[in-house]
Amino acid sequence: MKRLATDIVARAFVAMMTMAVAACSSSSNEPAPLTFAAFSASEMNITCQSDVACGAFPDSATCLASTTIESGQIEADIAAGLVVYDGAAASVCLTWIAQNLSPTCRLSEQSGFQPPICSTIFAGTVATGGACLTSGECVSQDCDRPGCGSDACCPGTCIASTILPNGTVPVGAACTSRASCVLGAYCNVSGNPPLCAAQKTAGQACQLDEECPSGTGCVLTATPDAGATPTCAKPSDENAPCAGSGSCDLRGDYCDPAASRCVPRVPVGGTCVTGGDSCVLYAGCDNATARCVALPRAGDPCSLTSFPCLGSLTCLAGHCGLPAAATVCAKP
């Protein structure tokens, strides 16, 4: 799901972490352990607060009615002893994020790095060779489920894994994911094997946001044409020149193709640019009227030809609603 300059970090996660620390930390220097129940209960509220502030939803009530977070399986795994949840590690991780990653609606002020402690919040208890349903149940964090397809309750086997803890792999060493590398590096998957490489400097050509240093993304900084190449650069400020979708710094802005400048997104009912992303994030541009139309909310009518339902909502029997909760599988 690559989008230029828009995937620098999962903003909702960062905001949730930051506010959870403020709500749950003790007055001492050591943060109070955070229970899984408290973590799960606060996650959706905090995520919605962030999304509303950044213009993804019109208000918190609409966001809450349009959002679902699946936690049933991991909650069942914790209760069954298949997964151990470390509330102390969770608090330390959240505190680090609160101190180092400020929640913001600017893409340039985001960073996806998480310290190694964040990888230890959940730990599987099933040894290699044991039965498993998810990788999180395994000590190795790798559940092999050949032939299971989409059957969530089809058991697999925990296998030895080469997955490395987040934020621990130095430059020049083999990596298994974008999160494996130390701060200031990224996993260069073009090599065989993939290796952690130092992030590029501003102005250098790039393909992915994670290649670029903090405060920048992989964006087009000139009018797109046959020779245009994305480079590591700070996305454009409001009213500054821009070069297409994803090149504006504020989530609430879009690149006006007529002026080639970042301007605020068009509100519901306003005139929009058909075929583009000019409307506020909770609306779409109606090609027939060139007006921004609010995406259908919970209970609104919908069809295969209408705009998609808002947030996590899906079109069920002609109306938008939250999908049924995922099946929670019993211990294999």
N, C-alpha and C positions, 0 to 999 in steps of 0.2 A: 504494500500500500504506500508506495513512495510518492510524496508530493513535495515539490520544491519549497524549502524553507518552512514547511508547516508541521514537520514531525520532529522538531528539535527535542521535545520532551512531552510526556503525558502530563499536561498541565493539571488536570483534575487530581491525579495522584499526589502531586507535589503540594497542592493546596490542602488536600485532605490531611496529609501528613503534618503539615505545619500547624493547622488549627487543632488537630487532635492533641498535639504536644501541649499547646497552650491550655487546652481544657483538662488534660489528664496529668500534667506534671506536678510533682510536689514542690514545696517551697525550698527543699534542699537542693544541693548541687546535682544529686542523682535523680533522674526522672523516675517517677513511679511506674511500676509495671502496668501495662495496658492489657486488660482482658480481651480475649477474642470477641466476646459478646459486645463489649464497648466499642472495639475497633470496627466490627461489622455494622453496628447500629449507627455509628457516626459517619461512616464512609459516604453513604448516599447524600446525606444532608450537606456535608462539607463539599462534596463534588458539585452539587447543585449551586451552592453559594459561589463557587469559583466560576462555573459556567454562566450564571446569570450576570456576574460582574463583568465577564468578558463578552457578553452579548450573544451567547449560544442559545439562551432561552429568555422569554420575556419576563419571567418571575419564578421564584422558588417553588410555588405551588404547582405551576405547570411542569417544571422540571421534575419534581418528585413524582407527579402522576405519569410521567413519560419515561421514567428510568427504572431499570431493574439491574441488580447486581447479583450474580449467581454465587452463593456461598454455601449451599446446602451440602454438597459432597465433602468439602473440606471440613465443615463443621461435624459431619457424621464421622469422618476419618479421625478427627481429634477425639471425639467421644469414644471411638472404638480403639484408640491407642495406636492407630496406624500412622498418625502424624502427631508430632509434638510441637506445640505452639509455645514459643519463648517470649513472654510478655516483656521481660526485661530487655532482651535484644531489640524488640520492637520499639520500645521507648528510646533506647540509645540511637537507633536508626532514625526515628522521627525527629529527635533532637538535632542530630547532625543536619538533616534536611532543613529543619527550621532555621538553623544558624547559617546555612550556606546556600540554600536555594530559595530565594524570595518568590512567593507566588505573584505572578504578573500576567498581564494580557499581552505583553510584548514578547514576540518570538526571540528577540535578541537577548533577552534577560533570562532565558531558560537554559538549563543544563540537564542532560539525562543521566549524569554520573551518579551512582549510589555506592557508598563505601561497603567493604566486605561484610560488615556486621549486618547489613540489610539482607544478606543471603542466608543468614542463620535464624531468621524468625520462624521459619517452618522447617522441620526436619523429619524425614521419613524414618520408619522403624523396621521396615521389612528388609531382611538381608538378601543378598544376591542369591537367586534361585527360588525365592519365595513368590507366592501368588500376589498379584497386584491388579488394581483397576486404573490407577493413575501414577504418573512418574513421581508425584509428590509423596506417595506412600513408601517409596524405596529409599534406603540409605544412600544409594547411588544416584537418586533422582532420575532414574531411567527405567521405565516400565515398557518392556517389549510386548506388543499386542498384535502379532501378525495374524492377518485374516479376520480381524474384528470389524473392520470397516467403521460404520457409524454406530455400532452397538456399544453404547457406553458401559454396559454391565458385562461385557465380554472380558473375562479375566486374562491377564498376561503374566509375564514372569519378570521379576527384577533382574537386571543384567548389570555387569560392570560397566561403568561409564567414564568417558573422558571429559565430561562437563566440568568446567573450572569455575571456582567462586568468582563472583562479580568483583571487578576492580583490582585484581591481583596479578594479572599477566603483564610483564614488562614489554617494552618496545623490542621487537625482534623475535619474540617467542610466539609459539603457536597459540591460537585462540579458537574458541568454539562459538562465540557470539559477540555482538557489538558491546555487550556489557562486561565482557571478560577483562578487557584491557584497563590499565591504570589510568587515572585522570590525566588528560592531555593526549591520549592515544585513542585509536580506533582499530577495529578488526578489519583488515584489508582482505576481503574474501576473494579477490581476484587471483591470489597466489594459491599454490598447491604445495604444502598446506597453507591455509589462511594464517597470516601473521599480524601481530599488533604493530601498528606503524604510528609515528608521531603525527598528530593532526597538522594539516596544512596551514600555511599562513594566509592572512587576508590577501585576496587578489589572485591566489592560485586557482587553477581549474579544478573542478570537483564534479562528483556525480551524486553523492549522498550528503545529507546534513551532518552526519556523525564524523565526516572527514574534516570538518571545519572547527576552529577553536570556539570557545565559549563567547557568546555575544554575536556570533555570525551564523549564517546558514548557507546552503548551496543554492544560490539564487542567480537569476538573470538580471544584470544591472544595466543592460542596454536593450533597445528595441529588438525583440526577437526577429531573427532572419536566418537565412541558411548558414551563416557563419557564426551565429551567436553561441557562446559557450558559458555555461553556468560557472560561477567562481565563488569562492568563500568571501562573503561580504555581509555587512549588517543590512538587513532588510530596510526598505525605505520608510522614512517617517511620513506622517500625514502631510500632504501638500508637496512632498518631494517627488522627483521623477521616479517612475517605476517601469517595469517591463513584463507585465502580464500577471496571471494568477499566481498567488503565493509569494509575490515580491514585496508585499507591504508588511511592516513590522507589527502593527496593531491588528489583532484578530477582528476588530470592528471596522477595519478599512478594507477597501478593494482597489485594484488598479483600474482607474477609469480609462478605457481604451481611447476615448476621444481626446483627453487631455494628457494622457500618459503620466498621470500623477495619482498618488494615493489619496483617496477621499473617503469619508464615512459611508458605510453601507446604507442602502436605501431602505427606509422603513416600510412596513406593510401599507399598501395603498399607493406608494410612490412609483414613479416611472423608472423602469429598470432596463438594463442592457440585456436583450434576449440572447440566450446561449452562453451567458457568463455567470459570474458569481457576485453580482452587484447587490443583491438583497441581503438584509440582515440574516444571520445564520439560522434563524427559525422560520424562514420564508423561502419561497422559490419564485422565479420570474415566469409569469404566465405569458407564453409566446403570443397568444391570441390578442391580449390586451396590453402587453408590455407594462404590466403592473405587478408589484410584489404582492404575493398571496401567502398568507400564513399557512404553514404546513398543518395538516389535520392533527388535532389533539385527541386525547382519550375520549372515546365515544362519538367522535365525528365520523360521518360517512366516508368511505374510501373505496377505491376500485383499482384494478390493474393499470388503468390509464390515468389515474389521478396522481397528484404529488405523493411522494412517500410519506408515511406517518412520521410524526415527530419523535426524535430520540430513539428509545428502545421499542417503541410501539410498532405493532405489525397489523396488517389488514386482516381481520378475522370476521368472516361472515358479513362483510360489507361495512364494518366499523373498525376504527382503530382501537386497539387494546394491547395490554401487556401480554407477551407470550406466556404460555404455561411454564411453570417452574420445571427445570431440568430434572430428569429422573435421578434420585439418590439411590445408589447401588449399595447392597449389603456387602459386608466383608466377604471376600472370595474364600 
